[in-house]
Amino acid sequence: MRVRTGDTVDTSLLFEPLAIKHKILRNRIVLPPMVTLRDLTTPEAARWYGERSAGGTALVIVEATSVNRFGSELTAENLKPLVEAIHVGGALAAIQLFPVTIEFPKVEDPPTPNSVSLTEIEKIIKAYQVAAEICGEAGFDGVEPHGAHNYLINQFFSMEQNLRMDDFGGSIEARMEFGLRILRISRSVCDRYGMLLLYRHTPIGQGYGVDESLLFVNELVKSGLDILDVSPSSYERPGDRAAPFKRFNIPVIAVGELDVVDRAMEVLEEGRADLVAIGRGLIADPRWPQKVKASRIEDVVVCQKCDELCHGNLQLGIPVACTEW
């Protein structure tokens, strides 16, 4: 149990290093992938992510980025300044890879499991390979296919949304196949570049529950998964929906109002996850880790959850900001 002395909280568990293969995270704090609408090739993006690395975060996961942008718009050369800025701050750099074009405001008719052809599926899988290659050349420490939140890969896993009756739909094994193919082709690239392989998954979704997710994650782990990113991971208690996946003996990331120190500590103390992701809290205060480590919790700039300039700006298609700055 954590020890309190007056208003001081023992947060040492939050700052224990974690070794994952040949990589070492300096603590248990993750910046999750949040779309900020900052061009990743610009000095502004390098400053944004570099500042959150310098604030003490251990792992920075760069925002969801469409795989079809790699090789033309995004190259190893123009991504290197972003990676270097994160590394200079002391964090490892990963990037979340999204299967289709991301547009804000959202496109009206995004692809679905039932509208994409086999040829298009193969093109998406190939695009993941190309994207991972470029990320490896740019110096990233990891890549994360986005298989959560009812987006395309997650829809393929849903019995209600995936009505295909071929290699990519029907049985649960077939509904796993799209995500597994993406993971396996990414694994082959990660091995060549020494990158970690993450995967973001929603444990309970439309047309499936935890039992189905456990079957899926078991296959992901057998296919070479290094870190499971569970989102959303909390329901009744912090990280409670991440906890079932600890059985696979790979690091698990939990998220969900974990900028509240007691909630973050509960996740780690109860063993529900190995890493805690702090999203809007690190938008509001990039130095959250430094301040918490120094027992200056009262100095943290607290996210008010107003959604005005973060989610609000996102819907307007302009860079994310914060009312607390």
Summary of the structure (lengths in Angstrom):
residues: 325
radius of gyration: 18.9
end to end distance: 34.1
largest distance: 62.7
contacts: 1146
relative contact order: 0.14
helix: 40%
strand: 17%
